[in-house]
Amino acid sequence: MEETIQEVINAVGGKDNIDSCTNCMTRLRLSLKDKNNADHLQIKRISGVFGVIETDQQLQIVLGPGKAQKAAEVLKNLVA
């Protein structure tokens, strides 16, 4: 999981571009400082990622049931 999250961090413009991170059952939800730095195509190519959804407030990365919480924990540790 740590390798996958490191790839996500790189694809969204690095840890300095991540403002906050939350999750639901299936999605990792990122608030980014600059959404233009996120490479959606690169994120979709990461093993274990099922999709990317962008809203006005968040970039949501679909990981599947039960994986988003662990991903959020790993991401928070890596960007701390």
N, C-alpha and C positions, 0 to 999 in steps of 0.2 A: 504493500500500500504506500510506503514512503516514497518509492521510486515513482509511482503514478502521480502522487501529489507534487513531487519535485518537478515533474514534467508540466503539470498544471500551472504551478507557480511561474515557471519560465514562459509558458504560453500566454499568460495574462500580463506579462510585462515585468515580472520579478516581484519579490516580496514587498518592495517599497511602493508598488502600485496597489497593493491590497489594503483597503481601509478597514474592512471587517469581514467576518466569516460566520455564517450560521448554517443550519441544515434542517431539512425535513426528512421524512422516511427514505426518499429516493434521490434527493438533490442536495448538492453542495451549493450554497448560495453565497456569492461573493459581492461585496460592495467595493467597486474599484475607484481609485482616484481619477483615472483617465481610461474610459472604456475603449478609446481608440487604440490603446496599446495591446488589447486582447486579440489574439489570432484564433478566430473561431474554428477555422479549418484545421489548424494544428491541434487544438483541443479535441476536436472530434476524432482525430487519428490516434489519440492516446488509448492504449489498451485499457479496457474497463469502462470507458466513457461511452454512453449510449446516445448522448445528444447534448446540445447547448441551446439554452433559451435566454434571450436578452429582454429584460423589462426596463422601464425607465429607471428603476432603482438598483437592479441587481443583474448579475450574470449568473445564471443557474446552470450547473453542470449535472446532467442526469447520470447517476452511477448505479441505480438499481436499489431494490429493497435491502435494507440493513447495512449498506456500505457507506452511506452518506455520513452517518454519525462518526464512524471510525475515521473517515477521510477528514472531517472537520477537526477532530482531535489532533490528527497528525499535522494538518496544515497549521493549526494554531501553535503547535510546538515548534514548527520549522520557521515561522515568521516572527516568533516572539523575540 
